[in-house]
Amino acid sequence: MPFGEGSGMCIGQYFAMTEPKVFYLHSIQVLPLILASIPPVPDFAPGIDPKIKIWYRNMQQLTMVIQKTLHLFPPVAFVVRAALEDITFKDIMISKCINMRIPIPILQQHYDLWGPDAHKFNPKRFAHGIVGACKTPQAYMSFGVGSCFYAGQHFAMTELKVILSLILSKFCFSLSPAYQHSPTLRLVIVPEHGVTLRVRTA
């Protein structure tokens, strides 16, 4: 794996669980709006504890919000690939040692792949997972792509769900009127002016 590819993937996935948490906190205020979109909770066994059903439903909501947040605000702006030999891709000749950059935010919001509402924050899109959210699931590249796919994505998602669950169990959030929506690219994609939130105890 070329250094640029590996380092970009590792940096991106580290920051996916750290710096962009502010985007997740921005997003979780819409949780009440997506209740109707959640699939019915399955009966895992007769007489299942109602608390388990509620927990299962809440985890579905949180997963959808996280996936949609990563869809709109991927932590890394580009996936870099290097041609190890001369290749022809359709009618394009790519010479050896040429570096190619795939712009993740553009690909993840392309109308042909995601539909006319690609830019809207609509977690319902992920009610049936990534496969049901896009015409080409490979276009969802928040955890890398191909041989550089982030192996620890399930651990990272679990870690994030635990952290957000602990926060949401104690606090409620809403956007402050002072918030200015301006995602910007630095080392990773971050809110240029931060995210100003109103916080109250749950």
trRosetta pair geometry for C-beta under 8 A, 3 or more apart (Angstrom, degrees):
i j d omega theta_ij theta_ji phi_ij phi_ji
1 5 5.3 -119 -179 82 92 118
1 6 4.6 99 123 -56 126 109
1 147 7.1 -158 -92 121 102 113
1 148 6.4 122 -136 -92 125 95
2 5 4.8 87 65 7 86 104
2 6 7.0 -172 87 -3 42 89
2 80 7.7 -96 89 112 127 105
2 82 5.1 79 -39 17 163 131
3 6 6.0 -66 -146 44 31 104
3 7 5.7 20 166 -12 71 115
4 7 6.3 -58 -135 42 22 103
4 8 6.0 23 164 -20 60 113
4 80 4.8 -60 134 94 119 145
4 82 7.3 105 50 -36 125 116
4 99 7.4 3 74 -134 165 128
5 8 6.0 -62 -149 37 22 110
5 9 6.4 19 157 -18 62 109
5 79 7.6 36 -132 -172 83 74
5 80 5.7 -136 -82 79 67 86
5 81 6.8 54 -90 -95 121 49
5 82 7.5 -113 -36 2 114 94
5 148 5.2 -112 166 -95 111 148
6 9 5.9 -59 -150 35 29 109
6 10 6.3 22 158 -14 66 109
6 148 7.1 -136 -85 -130 52 109
7 10 5.9 -57 -144 40 32 107
7 11 6.0 30 159 -17 67 109
8 11 6.0 -57 -143 40 27 108
8 12 6.0 27 159 -21 63 112
8 76 5.9 102 174 -152 92 148
8 78 7.3 -68 -160 87 146 79
8 79 7.2 152 119 -126 140 45
8 80 5.9 127 -7 18 160 107
9 12 5.8 -60 -148 37 26 112
9 13 6.3 13 162 -11 64 110
9 76 7.7 -78 -101 -14 34 166
9 144 4.9 29 -129 -89 113 128
9 148 5.1 -149 -66 172 148 107
9 150 6.0 -174 178 -78 106 87
10 13 6.3 -61 -144 40 27 101
10 14 6.3 29 157 -21 63 107
11 14 5.9 -58 -150 34 28 111
11 15 6.3 13 160 -6 65 111
11 76 7.1 105 91 -88 91 117
11 187 7.0 -105 170 161 131 108
11 188 7.1 -163 142 -64 98 108
12 15 6.2 -67 -149 45 27 100
12 16 6.1 40 151 -37 65 103
12 74 7.8 -4 -165 160 121 89
12 75 4.7 138 -165 96 75 110
12 76 3.3 -45 -105 -36 127 122
12 144 7.5 142 77 -61 137 84
12 150 7.9 -120 88 -70 102 133
12 188 6.5 143 -117 -113 60 115
13 16 5.0 -36 -142 18 38 123
13 17 7.2 21 164 -6 60 100
13 75 7.2 152 -78 62 25 148
13 143 6.7 58 -99 -135 109 69
13 144 7.5 -33 -55 -28 116 107
13 150 4.7 140 -84 -128 146 146
13 152 6.9 115 157 68 146 102
13 153 7.4 -101 -134 -88 126 70
13 156 6.2 -99 -177 -86 101 161
14 17 6.8 -79 -171 41 30 94
14 18 6.3 -6 151 5 69 122
15 18 5.4 -75 -132 53 41 97
15 19 4.6 -14 -159 25 93 112
15 20 6.4 81 149 -7 83 94
15 75 4.7 154 94 -169 98 129
15 76 7.8 120 60 -57 120 77
15 187 7.3 174 -69 106 158 104
15 188 4.3 -174 118 -22 159 166
16 20 6.3 -23 -137 39 36 125
16 70 7.0 32 -151 -115 111 112
16 75 4.1 -110 -77 -25 73 148
16 142 6.9 115 -124 168 135 97
16 143 7.7 38 -99 -92 175 70
16 156 6.5 39 93 172 118 140
17 21 7.5 29 174 -62 35 98
17 156 5.2 -124 -61 -159 130 96
17 159 6.0 23 -149 95 139 124
17 160 5.5 -124 -127 -70 88 101
18 21 6.6 -64 173 -18 19 107
19 22 7.5 -40 163 8 53 100
19 75 7.5 116 64 -137 104 105
19 188 6.0 136 68 67 144 131
19 190 5.6 -64 157 -97 122 114
20 23 4.7 -22 -178 19 87 116
20 24 7.0 91 131 -18 78 89
20 69 7.6 150 151 150 117 114
20 73 6.0 166 -151 128 131 121
20 75 5.5 -122 -13 -95 140 89
20 188 7.1 -96 -43 128 105 128
20 189 7.0 35 -89 86 121 80
20 190 6.7 -131 -84 -104 70 65
21 24 5.2 -49 -156 33 49 115
21 25 6.4 49 147 -19 73 100
21 160 7.8 -162 -104 -137 94 97
21 163 7.6 -65 -126 119 133 138
21 164 8.0 -165 -150 -76 100 95
22 25 5.6 -51 -148 37 36 111
22 26 6.4 44 148 -23 64 102
22 190 7.6 59 46 -158 126 81
22 191 5.7 -98 106 14 133 126
22 194 6.6 -110 -155 -162 159 61
22 195 4.1 163 175 14 108 126
23 26 5.3 -49 -151 33 36 117
23 27 6.3 32 151 -21 66 109
23 69 5.2 141 129 -169 107 114
23 72 8.0 -166 -177 85 132 101
23 73 4.7 -121 -148 70 164 161
23 183 7.9 36 -94 -97 124 111
23 191 6.8 165 -70 -40 82 106
23 195 7.2 179 -73 -54 38 146
24 27 5.5 -60 -148 37 33 111
24 28 6.3 37 157 -33 69 101
24 65 7.2 96 -151 132 77 105
24 66 6.4 7 -121 -106 113 72
24 69 5.4 81 -92 165 64 175
24 160 7.3 -156 -97 -175 165 115
24 164 6.2 -95 147 -94 134 132
25 28 6.1 -41 -137 19 32 111
25 167 7.7 -70 -101 134 101 153
25 173 5.8 -140 -177 -149 88 172
25 195 6.3 147 80 106 108 147
25 197 6.1 -64 143 -66 120 154
26 29 7.2 -57 173 8 34 108
26 69 8.0 134 67 -123 93 118
26 175 6.8 46 -141 -88 76 104
26 179 7.8 139 -120 -157 109 149
26 191 7.7 131 -42 -64 146 144
26 195 5.0 -111 -64 -141 107 143
26 197 7.6 -132 -86 -79 59 109
27 30 6.3 -54 -179 23 58 108
27 65 5.1 150 133 -177 117 103
27 66 8.0 149 91 -79 146 34
27 68 7.0 166 -158 87 141 102
27 69 4.6 -103 -29 -80 164 116
27 121 6.8 -151 -127 -161 94 133
27 123 7.8 112 175 -61 114 120
28 31 5.6 3 -175 -34 65 111
28 62 7.6 6 -117 -120 104 77
28 65 5.8 81 -95 160 61 159
28 164 6.8 179 -78 -168 145 121
28 168 6.5 -123 173 -90 149 121
28 173 6.3 72 77 51 104 127
29 173 5.5 -104 -72 97 96 89
29 174 5.6 107 -126 -109 135 51
29 175 6.6 -103 3 -25 167 83
30 33 4.8 -51 -174 33 78 121
30 34 6.5 61 135 -19 91 104
30 65 7.0 160 67 -113 98 113
30 121 6.7 172 -21 129 166 120
30 123 6.8 155 103 -1 123 121
31 34 6.4 -74 -154 37 34 100
31 35 7.7 61 154 -54 65 81
31 61 5.4 68 -148 163 95 130
31 62 7.6 0 -111 -77 120 61
31 65 6.5 -42 -83 -58 81 144
32 35 6.2 -19 -162 -24 44 113
34 37 4.9 -52 -169 34 75 118
34 38 7.0 90 137 -43 83 85
34 61 6.1 143 88 -135 114 92
34 64 6.4 -157 150 99 156 144
34 65 7.6 -173 27 -64 154 90
34 123 5.0 -34 -92 73 160 114
34 124 5.6 -163 -136 -63 102 81
35 38 6.3 -46 -166 3 39 112
35 61 7.2 -12 -91 -95 56 129
37 64 7.8 141 98 -157 123 170
37 123 7.6 154 74 97 147 82
37 124 3.8 -110 -144 -119 164 103
37 127 5.1 -119 152 -82 101 136
38 41 7.9 13 137 -54 115 79
38 57 5.8 78 150 -152 159 86
38 60 5.2 105 -139 106 112 136
38 61 6.3 -49 -78 -66 128 81
38 64 8.0 -129 -93 -16 83 147
38 127 6.7 -158 -108 -136 34 104
39 60 7.3 -131 38 -158 82 156
39 127 6.3 132 -32 170 88 102
39 128 7.4 87 -46 -82 129 76
41 53 4.7 102 133 -152 159 91
41 56 5.4 114 -137 90 113 127
41 57 5.5 -63 -71 -63 123 95
43 46 7.1 37 166 -84 123 40
43 48 6.0 -173 -152 5 70 129
44 48 5.6 97 48 -92 87 143
44 52 7.5 -77 26 132 129 139
45 48 5.4 121 62 -69 72 94
48 52 5.5 -93 168 63 104 132
48 53 6.6 109 113 -47 118 96
49 52 4.6 94 72 -6 91 102
49 53 7.6 -161 99 -4 54 81
50 53 5.4 -50 -156 33 45 115
50 54 6.5 45 149 -19 72 101
51 54 5.6 -51 -150 36 36 112
51 55 6.3 38 151 -20 67 105
52 55 5.6 -53 -147 37 32 112
52 56 6.2 35 153 -22 65 105
53 56 5.7 -53 -147 35 30 112
53 57 6.3 30 155 -19 64 107
54 57 5.8 -56 -149 37 30 111
54 58 6.3 29 155 -18 65 108
55 58 5.8 -58 -147 38 30 110
55 59 6.4 30 156 -19 65 106
56 59 5.9 -57 -150 35 29 110
56 60 6.7 33 151 -22 63 103
57 60 5.7 -53 -155 30 33 114
57 61 6.7 34 150 -18 64 103
58 61 5.6 -51 -152 33 36 114
58 62 6.3 32 153 -17 67 106
58 165 7.9 95 134 -120 121 102
59 62 5.7 -54 -144 39 34 110
59 63 6.2 38 156 -22 66 105
59 161 6.7 38 -139 -163 88 136
60 63 5.8 -55 -147 35 28 112
60 64 6.5 29 155 -19 63 106
60 127 7.8 41 171 -141 111 63
61 64 5.9 -61 -155 34 29 111
61 65 6.5 24 154 -16 66 107
61 123 7.6 60 -162 131 60 148
62 65 5.8 -55 -149 37 33 110
62 66 6.3 33 154 -19 67 106
62 161 5.7 106 123 -131 135 90
62 164 6.2 157 -155 100 125 132
62 165 6.9 -22 -101 -72 168 85
62 168 7.9 -138 -97 7 122 160
63 66 5.8 -56 -147 37 31 110
63 67 6.2 27 157 -17 66 108
63 126 7.3 -136 123 129 82 125
63 157 7.5 41 -124 -178 88 120
63 161 7.1 -7 -74 -94 74 123
64 67 5.9 -56 -145 38 28 108
64 68 6.3 22 159 -14 64 109
64 123 4.0 93 139 172 104 108
64 124 7.1 33 -176 -79 141 23
64 125 7.9 144 -162 58 99 60
64 126 4.5 166 -135 80 74 107
64 127 6.3 15 -105 -78 134 50
65 68 6.0 -58 -145 41 28 106
65 69 6.2 32 155 -22 64 108
65 123 4.9 -31 -81 -103 53 146
66 69 5.7 -57 -148 35 29 113
66 70 6.4 24 156 -13 65 106
66 157 6.9 125 127 -141 153 88
66 160 6.2 115 -128 119 141 135
66 161 7.3 -73 -38 -75 154 79
66 164 7.7 -156 -73 4 112 161
67 70 5.9 -56 -148 40 31 107
67 71 6.3 39 149 -28 63 105
67 123 7.4 110 63 -141 88 83
67 126 4.3 141 87 -133 137 167
67 130 6.8 -141 -157 -75 135 84
67 133 7.5 -150 142 -58 130 166
68 71 5.1 -48 -148 30 36 120
68 72 6.5 21 159 -7 67 104
68 121 6.3 102 149 -156 127 68
68 122 6.8 -157 -135 73 142 38
68 123 4.3 -115 -8 -97 147 66
68 125 6.4 116 -96 49 107 109
68 126 5.8 -138 -51 -2 86 127
69 72 6.3 -62 -148 44 29 98
69 73 5.8 -33 173 41 68 105
70 73 6.8 -76 -117 70 23 65
70 74 6.0 55 -179 -99 67 59
70 75 7.6 -31 -134 -20 86 82
70 142 3.9 55 164 -142 115 165
70 143 8.0 15 174 -38 147 80
71 74 7.5 2 -140 -56 11 84
71 108 5.5 -170 -166 173 65 122
71 109 7.9 119 156 -70 85 76
71 125 7.8 -47 20 85 175 138
71 126 7.8 -161 -30 -53 139 125
71 133 7.7 -113 -93 154 147 144
71 140 6.7 -48 -104 -128 89 97
71 142 6.9 -81 -73 -44 40 131
72 108 7.6 -155 -83 122 25 122
72 109 7.3 67 -118 -76 60 115
72 119 7.6 91 -121 -151 104 46
72 121 6.4 -36 -37 -93 158 81
73 183 5.8 -147 -116 -116 103 144
73 189 5.6 -160 -169 113 79 130
74 77 7.3 141 87 -90 104 33
74 104 4.6 -84 76 128 159 132
74 105 6.0 -148 31 -71 107 70
74 108 6.2 138 -32 2 125 158
74 141 6.8 17 -127 86 153 77
74 142 4.6 -142 -121 -107 94 79
74 189 6.5 82 79 22 53 140
75 142 7.0 88 11 -160 82 84
75 188 4.7 -23 178 -165 76 128
75 189 6.2 -156 -146 37 25 89
76 79 7.3 90 113 -68 124 61
76 104 6.4 80 94 12 74 150
76 188 6.0 -62 -81 -126 52 87
76 189 7.5 -140 -63 -4 7 94
77 103 6.6 -26 163 -144 80 71
77 104 6.1 -168 -173 38 26 99
77 105 6.2 -30 -138 -8 72 108
77 185 5.1 10 -53 -120 147 129
77 188 7.7 172 -21 -150 82 45
77 189 6.0 123 -65 -53 88 103
78 101 4.4 -21 -163 -168 132 104
78 102 6.3 136 -160 64 68 48
78 103 5.9 -35 -99 -98 78 48
78 104 6.4 -156 -90 -7 20 90
79 101 7.3 148 72 -158 42 53
79 102 4.4 -13 57 54 95 109
79 104 6.2 96 -19 -60 90 101
79 141 6.1 -84 -37 170 136 141
79 144 7.0 123 -114 -139 120 57
79 145 5.9 4 -134 27 167 114
79 148 7.4 156 -154 79 110 139
80 99 6.1 -13 -167 -171 102 105
80 100 7.2 150 -156 80 51 48
80 101 5.4 -20 -100 -101 72 73
80 102 7.8 -156 -71 17 26 75
81 99 7.3 153 82 -157 40 56
81 100 4.8 -18 65 62 90 100
81 101 8.0 177 23 -80 68 28
81 102 7.1 41 -1 -17 107 106
82 97 6.8 -15 -173 -144 103 33
82 98 7.2 164 -151 83 59 39
82 99 5.2 -29 -97 -100 78 69
82 100 7.5 177 -84 17 28 74
83 86 7.3 56 154 -98 129 24
83 87 5.9 -142 -146 17 116 108
83 94 4.9 -177 -81 138 154 111
83 95 6.7 132 86 95 146 32
83 96 5.6 -133 114 -121 101 33
83 97 6.6 -47 71 15 85 19
83 98 4.8 21 22 50 121 84
83 99 7.9 -134 7 -71 76 26
83 100 7.1 74 -36 -15 91 109
84 96 6.7 -15 146 -139 21 88
85 96 5.2 -18 -135 -94 24 105
86 93 7.3 -9 -170 -172 96 90
86 94 7.1 165 -154 89 50 56
86 95 5.6 -20 -108 -132 85 47
86 96 5.2 -57 -50 -34 64 87
87 93 7.9 166 90 -154 41 48
87 94 5.1 -10 64 62 84 103
88 91 7.7 -18 -177 -137 99 15
88 92 7.0 157 -160 79 58 45
88 93 5.5 -26 -105 -100 80 62
88 94 7.3 173 -92 19 27 76
89 92 4.9 -20 68 64 86 101
89 94 6.0 30 2 -9 107 121
94 98 5.4 -131 -174 59 84 141
94 100 7.3 -24 -141 -56 137 127
95 98 5.2 102 66 -31 72 117
102 107 6.4 9 167 -33 98 144
102 141 7.4 -91 115 172 127 177
102 145 7.8 -36 74 34 156 147
103 106 4.2 39 106 21 117 116
103 107 6.3 154 88 -16 64 89
104 107 5.8 -62 -142 41 31 108
104 108 5.8 20 165 -13 69 114
104 141 5.0 -127 -127 81 104 119
104 142 7.3 120 -179 -82 136 49
105 108 6.0 -62 -139 44 26 105
105 109 6.3 -4 168 6 63 115
105 189 7.3 118 -64 -81 127 154
106 109 6.5 -80 -147 50 23 90
106 110 6.5 51 153 -63 64 91
107 110 5.8 -27 -150 -18 33 119
107 113 7.2 15 179 29 64 161
107 139 5.4 -151 158 -158 99 89
107 141 6.5 31 89 10 134 128
108 114 7.2 57 172 -50 44 144
108 118 7.8 160 136 -175 52 110
108 139 6.4 156 -96 150 53 88
108 140 6.5 78 -118 -113 100 49
108 141 6.6 -125 -63 31 108 86
108 142 7.5 64 -96 -51 151 87
109 114 6.4 -67 -140 38 30 150
109 118 4.5 132 -159 142 61 117
109 119 5.6 58 -158 -79 122 71
110 113 4.5 57 79 20 104 108
110 114 6.2 120 67 9 55 98
110 118 6.7 -152 60 -142 22 168
110 139 7.1 -101 38 -163 116 141
111 114 6.6 -80 -121 60 23 78
111 115 6.6 -49 -161 131 61 10
111 116 5.9 32 -145 -92 107 45
111 118 5.7 -131 -91 -2 51 134
112 135 7.7 -75 142 39 61 146
113 118 7.6 73 74 -104 77 136
113 134 5.8 7 159 -165 90 105
113 135 5.4 -134 -152 43 51 104
113 136 5.6 -65 -139 35 104 101
113 139 4.7 135 -179 -102 149 178
114 117 7.7 -109 136 75 94 58
114 118 3.7 94 95 -105 126 105
114 133 7.8 -9 -131 148 87 81
114 134 5.6 -38 -96 -117 72 90
114 135 7.6 -126 -66 6 31 89
114 139 7.4 -137 -53 111 92 142
115 118 6.0 156 67 -52 57 82
117 120 4.4 -45 -175 27 88 123
117 122 5.9 14 146 5 128 147
117 125 7.8 -165 98 -72 115 125
122 125 5.2 87 103 -24 96 102
123 126 6.0 -58 -172 38 62 102
123 127 7.9 97 135 -56 70 73
124 127 5.4 -5 -166 -36 56 114
125 133 4.7 74 149 -138 93 95
126 129 6.6 15 -169 -130 73 8
126 130 6.8 0 -130 -75 96 47
126 132 7.7 128 -137 76 35 92
126 133 5.0 -1 -89 -81 63 134
127 132 7.3 -67 70 97 68 135
128 131 7.2 -76 125 72 91 83
128 132 3.3 12 89 37 113 160
128 133 7.4 -179 67 -47 76 70
129 132 5.6 89 60 19 71 97
129 133 7.0 -124 109 -17 39 100
130 133 5.4 -61 -146 27 35 119
130 134 6.9 -20 178 18 69 106
130 137 5.3 90 133 -145 99 105
130 140 5.1 -120 -156 47 120 164
131 134 8.0 -101 -159 47 17 75
131 137 5.1 -27 -105 -79 53 138
133 137 7.6 90 54 -109 84 78
133 140 7.1 61 81 -64 124 138
134 137 5.6 138 69 -90 108 43
134 139 5.5 -140 165 58 149 113
134 140 5.9 179 7 -39 151 102
135 139 7.8 35 63 11 73 137
136 139 4.7 84 89 -17 97 107
137 140 5.9 -42 -172 20 58 109
138 141 7.6 30 163 -70 55 88
138 145 6.4 78 -171 -140 86 113
141 144 6.6 -39 -171 172 77 6
141 145 4.8 -33 -126 -48 103 112
143 149 6.4 41 122 -163 93 73
143 150 4.3 -108 -177 35 87 117
143 153 4.3 21 -144 -99 150 133
143 156 7.9 167 -114 59 114 141
144 148 4.7 -126 -171 117 126 82
144 149 4.6 172 96 -117 111 33
144 150 4.7 139 10 -26 122 79
145 148 6.6 21 62 65 49 91
145 149 6.3 23 -128 -78 7 79
146 149 6.5 180 67 -37 27 88
149 153 7.7 -56 165 -21 87 129
150 153 4.8 104 94 -56 104 93
150 156 7.3 -11 138 4 134 145
152 155 4.7 -49 -171 45 86 116
152 156 5.5 92 126 -28 89 98
153 156 5.4 -56 -144 39 33 113
153 157 6.1 34 157 -20 68 104
154 157 5.8 -49 -145 36 31 110
154 158 6.4 32 154 -18 63 106
155 158 5.7 -56 -149 38 31 111
155 159 6.2 34 153 -22 65 106
156 159 5.7 -52 -148 35 30 114
156 160 6.4 28 155 -18 63 107
157 160 5.7 -56 -148 38 31 111
157 161 6.3 32 154 -21 65 106
158 161 5.7 -54 -147 35 31 111
158 162 6.4 32 155 -20 64 105
159 162 5.9 -56 -152 34 29 111
159 163 6.5 25 154 -16 65 108
160 163 5.8 -55 -147 37 32 110
160 164 6.1 22 160 -10 68 110
161 164 6.1 -60 -141 44 27 103
161 165 5.9 32 158 -25 65 111
162 165 5.7 -56 -144 35 25 113
162 166 6.5 25 157 -19 62 105
163 166 6.0 -58 -155 33 28 109
163 167 6.6 23 151 -14 64 108
164 167 5.5 -55 -147 39 36 112
164 168 5.9 30 157 -16 71 110
165 168 5.9 -57 -139 42 28 106
165 169 6.2 34 158 -29 63 107
166 169 5.9 -52 -147 27 27 114
166 170 7.2 1 161 1 58 110
167 170 6.6 -85 -164 45 29 95
167 171 5.9 -45 173 42 71 110
168 171 6.9 -84 -116 62 26 67
168 172 7.9 59 -149 -92 64 49
168 202 7.3 79 166 -71 48 144
169 202 6.6 -125 159 34 28 158
170 201 6.6 -53 168 -143 68 74
170 202 5.7 -173 172 13 13 112
171 199 5.3 -16 -169 -164 127 99
171 200 6.9 143 -156 76 73 33
171 201 6.2 -61 -104 -113 60 37
171 202 5.8 -93 -53 -33 7 90
172 199 7.4 148 74 -154 47 50
172 200 5.3 -20 58 65 96 86
172 201 7.5 25 12 108 86 14
172 202 5.3 123 -36 -92 89 71
173 197 5.0 -29 -155 -170 104 128
173 198 7.0 136 -159 73 51 57
173 199 5.9 -16 -101 -100 71 68
174 197 7.0 136 69 -163 33 76
174 198 4.8 -18 65 58 86 109
175 179 4.9 -69 -173 9 103 151
175 195 7.8 -82 -122 -173 85 90
175 196 7.4 74 -166 86 65 71
175 197 6.5 -62 -110 -113 38 62
175 198 7.3 21 93 11 11 91
176 179 5.2 128 65 -31 75 90
176 196 4.0 -65 45 123 132 104
176 197 6.1 -147 -19 -104 95 9
176 198 5.4 132 -75 -39 78 85
178 196 4.8 -30 83 84 101 163
179 193 7.8 152 -157 94 49 116
179 195 6.3 16 -129 -153 114 57
179 196 4.7 -152 -76 50 75 92
179 197 7.8 50 -73 -68 124 49
180 192 7.6 -58 102 72 108 99
180 193 4.7 37 60 44 111 151
181 191 7.6 -77 -140 -135 44 105
182 191 6.5 92 68 -163 63 67
182 192 4.1 -49 108 31 112 120
182 193 5.8 66 44 2 119 98
183 189 5.5 14 -180 180 109 104
183 190 7.3 164 -149 88 66 20
183 191 6.1 -51 -94 -95 54 52
183 192 7.2 143 -157 -20 5 85
184 189 7.2 166 82 -149 26 62
184 190 6.4 -31 63 68 76 67
184 191 7.4 69 17 -168 84 16
184 192 4.0 70 -6 -72 131 98
185 188 7.6 -101 -145 149 61 18
185 189 5.6 -33 -95 -93 64 69
186 189 7.9 148 25 -98 66 20
186 190 5.8 -20 20 24 114 115
191 194 5.6 96 98 -126 115 7
191 195 5.3 99 41 -50 168 82
193 196 7.9 -35 126 -22 100 100
